[in-house]
Amino acid sequence: MANVKIIEQKAQQVTEVSDKLKENSCSIVADYRGLNVKQVTELRKQLREAGVEFQVLKNTLIRRATATAELSDLDEYLTGPTAIAFSKDDIITPAKILTEFAKKNDQLSVKAGVVEGKVVDFNQIKALAELPSREGLLSMLLSVLQAPVRNFALAVKAVSDKQEGGAQA
């Protein structure tokens, strides 16, 4: 009977990982071989503070989950010790955290990921990491939206100043 329970638990894990791969906007696969406990704890802390879930999983379990989620292209990256960072809403933050951590710690290597339901390689993850944060993008958008109003206000003020200058002369 113990085998039945274990098989059920593993089937449930496969379903959970498959659901996470499908539902989350970003899932990044990394090789953590060589990181010590202190480094892994620091990485987990950074990811947790950003609202990103980080799990160490067996490759066979992930392969079964990718088959269920129809993301079998990810299987080629599932070699060696594998951890996955899952992010529900933010695509950029997990990519930033993992690539920055990998720069400081050579033992961590980002392999690939799933972004918006598509399998992407390391170069695409790196490109995401180089984008400004969500707050940075929003401030850029706000600046662009404010520019026409600001320019119009400056033009009106300039015309008003010019008319006042002409009236005084």
PLY file of the C-alpha trace (Angstrom):
ply
format ascii 1.0
element vertex 169
property float x
property float y
property float z
element edge 168
property int vertex1
property int vertex2
end_header
0.00 0.00 0.00
2.92 2.36 0.58
3.71 2.34 -3.13
0.19 3.51 -4.00
0.52 6.46 -1.62
3.92 7.41 -3.04
2.63 7.15 -6.61
-0.36 9.34 -5.71
1.92 11.93 -4.08
4.18 12.04 -7.13
1.19 12.31 -9.47
-0.07 15.22 -7.37
3.38 16.89 -7.54
3.43 16.47 -11.33
-0.02 18.07 -11.55
1.03 20.98 -9.31
4.22 21.68 -11.30
2.32 21.36 -14.58
-0.30 23.85 -13.36
2.43 26.26 -12.25
4.15 26.04 -15.64
0.85 26.80 -17.40
-0.56 29.44 -15.03
2.51 31.48 -14.05
3.64 34.21 -16.39
7.30 33.28 -15.88
9.13 30.12 -14.82
12.93 30.08 -14.95
15.02 26.90 -14.81
18.44 27.13 -13.16
21.30 24.80 -12.24
22.30 25.43 -8.63
25.15 22.87 -8.48
27.96 24.12 -6.26
25.98 26.66 -4.24
26.36 26.27 -0.50
23.47 26.47 1.97
24.16 30.13 2.78
24.06 31.10 -0.91
20.87 29.14 -1.60
19.25 30.69 1.48
20.20 34.19 0.27
18.83 33.47 -3.21
15.58 32.10 -1.78
15.27 35.18 0.44
15.70 37.57 -2.49
13.18 35.67 -4.59
10.66 35.35 -1.74
10.82 39.11 -1.08
9.99 39.66 -4.75
7.03 37.26 -4.57
8.76 34.51 -6.55
8.51 30.84 -5.54
11.74 28.82 -5.81
11.66 25.02 -5.81
14.28 22.32 -6.26
12.70 19.50 -8.26
13.72 16.21 -9.81
14.18 16.31 -13.56
11.93 13.28 -14.14
9.12 15.01 -12.27
9.61 18.20 -14.31
9.69 16.20 -17.58
6.35 14.61 -16.73
4.94 18.04 -15.86
6.22 19.56 -19.12
4.59 16.73 -21.06
1.28 17.44 -19.32
1.66 21.20 -19.85
2.68 20.67 -23.52
6.05 22.36 -22.93
8.31 19.44 -23.89
10.81 21.85 -25.52
11.99 22.60 -21.98
13.16 18.99 -21.49
16.49 19.57 -23.25
17.50 21.95 -20.43
16.68 19.49 -17.65
20.10 18.09 -16.83
21.92 18.17 -13.52
20.45 19.64 -10.33
17.46 21.74 -11.33
15.55 24.46 -9.53
12.67 26.48 -10.92
11.62 30.00 -9.99
7.87 30.56 -10.53
6.42 34.06 -10.82
2.69 34.66 -11.23
2.61 38.27 -12.41
6.09 39.65 -12.93
8.27 38.47 -15.80
11.24 40.76 -15.31
11.97 40.50 -11.58
12.82 36.77 -11.39
15.01 37.10 -14.48
16.81 40.08 -12.91
17.33 38.39 -9.54
18.60 35.11 -10.99
20.94 36.67 -13.56
22.36 39.14 -11.02
22.87 36.32 -8.52
24.53 34.21 -11.24
26.95 37.09 -12.00
28.06 37.15 -8.36
28.03 33.36 -7.91
29.48 31.38 -10.80
27.95 28.17 -9.47
24.41 29.25 -10.39
23.59 29.09 -14.06
20.30 30.08 -15.63
19.39 27.52 -18.27
16.06 28.49 -19.81
12.49 29.25 -18.89
8.86 29.54 -19.82
7.61 33.07 -20.43
3.95 33.64 -21.25
3.58 29.97 -22.22
6.61 29.83 -24.54
9.93 28.12 -23.86
12.83 30.61 -24.02
16.58 30.10 -23.79
19.17 31.81 -21.59
19.73 34.70 -24.04
16.06 35.66 -23.91
16.04 35.44 -20.11
19.13 37.67 -20.05
17.40 40.17 -22.36
14.42 40.26 -19.97
16.77 40.89 -17.06
18.20 43.94 -18.81
14.78 45.59 -19.11
13.83 48.19 -16.51
11.65 47.02 -13.63
7.87 47.33 -13.75
8.07 50.54 -11.72
10.72 51.91 -14.07
8.59 51.12 -17.12
5.55 52.73 -15.50
7.52 55.90 -14.68
8.77 56.03 -18.29
5.19 55.68 -19.53
4.00 58.39 -17.16
6.76 60.70 -18.35
5.78 60.13 -21.98
2.12 60.78 -21.18
2.91 63.96 -19.24
5.22 65.45 -21.87
2.52 66.84 -24.24
0.58 68.43 -21.38
3.78 69.90 -19.90
4.88 71.27 -23.29
1.43 72.77 -23.90
1.49 74.45 -20.47
4.95 75.89 -21.19
3.78 77.20 -24.58
0.72 78.86 -23.01
2.93 80.42 -20.32
5.36 81.71 -22.96
2.52 83.30 -24.97
1.11 84.80 -21.78
4.52 86.21 -20.78
5.00 87.64 -24.27
1.59 89.34 -24.20
2.26 90.80 -20.75
5.63 92.09 -21.98
3.96 93.72 -25.03
1.21 95.31 -22.88
3.78 96.91 -20.54
5.75 98.50 -23.40
0 1
1 2
2 3
3 4
4 5
5 6
6 7
7 8
8 9
9 10
10 11
11 12
12 13
13 14
14 15
15 16
16 17
17 18
18 19
19 20
20 21
21 22
22 23
23 24
24 25
25 26
26 27
27 28
28 29
29 30
30 31
31 32
32 33
33 34
34 35
35 36
36 37
37 38
38 39
39 40
40 41
41 42
42 43
43 44
44 45
45 46
46 47
47 48
48 49
49 50
50 51
51 52
52 53
53 54
54 55
55 56
56 57
57 58
58 59
59 60
60 61
61 62
62 63
63 64
64 65
65 66
66 67
67 68
68 69
69 70
70 71
71 72
72 73
73 74
74 75
75 76
76 77
77 78
78 79
79 80
80 81
81 82
82 83
83 84
84 85
85 86
86 87
87 88
88 89
89 90
90 91
91 92
92 93
93 94
94 95
95 96
96 97
97 98
98 99
99 100
100 101
101 102
102 103
103 104
104 105
105 106
106 107
107 108
108 109
109 110
110 111
111 112
112 113
113 114
114 115
115 116
116 117
117 118
118 119
119 120
120 121
121 122
122 123
123 124
124 125
125 126
126 127
127 128
128 129
129 130
130 131
131 132
132 133
133 134
134 135
135 136
136 137
137 138
138 139
139 140
140 141
141 142
142 143
143 144
144 145
145 146
146 147
147 148
148 149
149 150
150 151
151 152
152 153
153 154
154 155
155 156
156 157
157 158
158 159
159 160
160 161
161 162
162 163
163 164
164 165
165 166
166 167
167 168
